[in-house]
């Protein structure tokens, strides 16, 4: 399969200071043009861009909005990621639980004064195309920086709708991202779960969780017609987090057992005890 792909990845603008002797060449991150995982990645996005519709997303909010799937602690949820390999990710082929700690440690090193949870998960039983990957608004036409935009949306029924297929779609100009229906995945699930369980984190953390995979917005520069002033004020926080979510990926896996006590302390502060998932 030869995938039709977009041009140079604009996310390369955002790079943390990483030792080039130990880090993967940053120019190879988010490479959707070539690589051993490209077929898997393209197939995941093809399913996502075909089936993520307004109707589908609304049904997922109804299905999972009561958070009655399971009761467990944050670290018990992280342990469940041992069995998840992100099929949308061209950069890694190891369980997501390790990347959770890689991201958190990258943030702790650069921002030792910024305590908080730095990774997220969706634990409900969904297909990967409804859990992982870049997110995008449904109910309006996908914009140019969406991954594989020109080759994966042809069978999405919303694009046959005279309203949903326009640039603004079902939204008003500058309505604010809080009023936009995003494609369903771990970002939206975790954001809603944090609200439901009343996490005591600042507003910036909720924004980061909800929009960190919205690459067409925070890196591609698209969907500005939907943004409010608050969205633009929060954008630098999402971009800062993105550096660590993306560029801390490495085959050198962290010693999770050693790190657990530190992160348990943060969990006890911001989201203690058994939570509803």
C-alpha positions in Angstrom: 0.0 0.0 0.0 1.4 3.4 -1.0 -0.2 6.0 1.3 -1.0 9.4 0.1 0.5 11.7 2.7 0.8 15.4 3.6 3.9 17.5 3.4 6.5 18.3 6.1 5.2 17.9 9.6 4.7 21.3 11.2 5.1 19.8 14.7 8.9 19.9 14.1 8.7 23.5 15.2 8.2 22.4 18.8 11.3 20.6 20.1 12.6 20.4 23.7 16.2 20.5 24.6 17.2 16.8 24.3 20.7 15.4 24.2 21.1 14.4 20.5 23.5 11.6 21.5 20.7 9.7 23.4 17.5 10.9 21.7 16.0 9.7 18.5 16.6 12.1 15.6 13.8 14.6 16.1 13.3 15.0 12.4 12.0 11.4 12.3 9.2 11.9 14.8 5.6 11.9 13.4 6.9 10.6 10.1 3.8 9.8 8.0 5.7 9.4 4.8 7.7 6.2 5.3 8.8 3.7 7.9 8.1 0.1 9.0 4.8 1.0 10.8 3.3 3.1 8.1 0.8 0.6 6.8 -0.5 0.0 10.3 -0.7 3.7 11.0 -2.5 4.5 7.7 -5.1 1.7 8.3 -5.9 3.0 11.8 -6.4 6.6 10.4 -8.5 5.3 7.5 -10.9 3.6 10.0 -10.9 6.7 12.2 -11.6 9.2 9.5 -14.3 7.0 8.0 -16.2 6.3 11.2 -15.7 9.3 13.5 -19.0 11.2 12.8 -21.2 13.6 14.8 -23.6 10.7 15.5 -20.8 8.3 16.5 -19.2 10.8 18.9 -22.5 11.7 20.5 -23.2 8.0 21.1 -19.8 7.6 22.8 -20.5 10.5 25.2 -23.8 8.7 26.1 -22.1 5.3 26.4 -19.3 6.4 28.7 -20.6 9.5 30.3 -21.8 7.8 33.4 -18.3 6.4 34.2 -19.7 3.1 35.5 -17.2 0.9 33.6 -14.8 0.3 36.5 -13.6 1.5 39.9 -9.8 1.8 40.2 -7.0 4.1 41.2 -4.9 6.1 38.7 -1.9 3.7 38.8 -4.2 0.7 38.4 -5.4 2.4 35.2 -1.8 3.0 34.1 -1.0 -0.6 34.6 -3.8 -1.5 32.1 -1.8 0.3 29.5 0.8 -2.5 29.6 -1.4 -4.2 27.0 -1.9 -1.2 24.7 0.3 -0.6 21.7 -0.7 2.6 19.9 -1.4 1.6 16.3 -1.6 5.2 15.2 1.9 6.0 16.4 4.7 5.8 13.8 7.4 6.4 16.5 7.0 3.6 19.0 6.2 -0.1 19.2 6.2 -0.7 23.0 3.4 -0.5 25.6 1.8 2.9 26.3 2.4 2.5 30.0 6.2 3.2 29.5 5.5 6.2 27.4 3.3 7.6 30.2 6.3 7.6 32.5 8.6 8.9 29.7 6.4 11.9 29.2 6.0 12.6 32.9 9.8 12.3 33.5 10.5 14.7 30.7 8.2 17.3 32.2 9.6 16.8 35.7 13.1 17.4 34.4 12.2 20.6 32.6 9.6 21.9 35.0 10.4 20.6 38.5 8.0 23.2 40.0 5.0 22.0 37.9 3.6 19.0 39.7 0.7 17.1 38.2 -0.4 14.1 36.2 1.3 14.1 32.8 -0.3 11.2 30.9 -3.7 9.9 30.3 -5.5 6.8 29.2 -8.9 5.5 28.0 -9.6 2.2 29.5 -13.0 1.4 28.2 -13.2 -1.3 25.5 -13.0 0.5 22.1 -11.3 -0.1 18.8 -8.0 1.7 18.5 -9.3 4.2 15.9 -11.7 5.4 18.7 -9.0 5.6 21.3 -5.6 6.8 19.9 -4.3 9.1 17.2 -4.7 12.8 16.4 -8.1 14.4 17.1 -10.1 16.8 15.0 -13.6 18.5 15.2 -16.5 16.5 13.8 -19.4 18.4 12.3 -17.3 20.5 9.9 -14.9 19.9 7.0 -11.5 18.5 8.0 -8.7 21.0 7.4 -5.4 20.5 5.5 -3.1 19.6 8.4 -5.2 16.6 9.5 -3.0 13.5 9.0 -3.7 11.8 5.7 -6.5 14.3 5.1 -6.6 13.9 1.3 -6.8 10.1 1.4 -8.9 8.9 4.3 -12.1 10.9 4.6 -13.8 9.8 1.3 -16.1 7.4 3.0 -17.1 9.5 6.0 -20.9 10.1 5.6 -20.7 13.5 7.3 -18.8 14.9 4.3 -21.9 14.2 2.2 -24.0 16.5 4.5 -24.4 20.0 3.1 -23.8 21.6 6.6 -21.1 19.3 8.0 -19.0 19.5 4.8 -18.5 23.3 5.1 -15.6 25.0 6.8 -17.6 26.1 9.9 -20.0 23.3 9.7 -22.5 23.2 12.6 -20.5 25.9 14.6 -20.5 29.7 14.8 -17.3 31.7 14.2 -15.0 31.8 17.2 -17.5 29.8 19.3 -14.7 28.4 21.4 -13.3 24.9 21.5 -15.4 24.1 24.6 -18.4 24.2 22.3 -16.9 22.0 19.6 -17.6 18.3 19.4 -14.2 16.6 19.0 -13.5 13.2 17.6 -13.8 10.5 20.3 -10.6 9.2 21.9 -8.5 9.1 25.0 -8.2 12.9 25.2 -12.0 13.5 25.4 -12.6 10.5 27.6 -9.9 11.5 30.1 -11.0 15.1 30.2 -14.6 14.1 31.0 -13.4 11.5 33.5 -11.3 14.2 35.3 -14.3 16.5 35.5 -16.6 13.7 36.8 -14.1 12.7 39.5 -13.4 16.4 40.4 -9.6 16.4 40.0 -8.0 19.4 41.8 -5.9 20.4 38.8 -5.6 23.9 37.3 -7.5 24.9 34.1 -4.4 24.6 32.1 -4.1 20.9 32.9 -7.7 20.2 31.8 -6.9 22.0 28.5 -3.8 20.0 28.0 -5.6 16.7 28.5 -8.4 17.6 26.2 -6.5 19.0 23.3 -3.0 17.5 23.4 -3.7 15.3 20.4 -5.4 18.1 18.5 -2.3 18.5 16.3 -4.2 20.3 13.4 -4.8 23.1 16.0 -1.8 23.3 18.3 0.8 22.5 15.6 -0.8 22.8 12.2 -2.4 26.2 12.8 -5.8 25.2 11.5 -9.3 25.6 13.0 -8.5 29.1 14.2 -12.0 30.1 13.0 -13.5 28.2 15.9 -11.2 29.5 18.6 -12.0 32.0 21.3 -9.5 34.3 23.0 -9.3 31.8 25.9 -8.3 29.0 23.5 -5.5 31.1 22.1 -4.4 32.0 25.6 -4.2 28.3 26.5 -2.5 27.3 23.3 1.1 27.8 24.6 0.4 25.4 27.5 -0.7 22.7 25.1 2.3 23.3 22.9 4.7 23.1 25.8 3.2 19.7 26.9 3.3 18.5 23.3 7.1 18.7 23.3 7.3 16.1 26.1 4.5 13.9 24.9 6.2 13.6 21.5 10.0 13.9 21.9 10.4 11.8 25.1 9.6 8.7 23.1 12.7 6.4 23.3 13.4 2.7 23.2 15.3 3.2 26.5 12.4 2.4 28.9 12.2 3.9 32.3 12.5 1.9 35.6 8.8 2.2 36.5 9.1 0.6 39.9 11.6 3.3 41.0 9.4 6.1 39.7 6.1 4.9 41.2 6.5 6.4 44.7 7.0 9.9 43.3 4.0 9.8 41.1 1.9 8.2 43.8 2.6 11.3 45.8 1.2 13.5 43.0 -1.8 11.3 42.6 -2.5 11.5 46.3 -2.5 15.3 46.0 -4.6 15.8 42.9 -6.7 12.7 42.3 -6.6 10.4 45.3 -8.3 7.1 46.0 -10.5 4.9 43.9 -12.0 6.7 40.9 -14.9 6.1 38.6 -13.9 5.1 35.0 
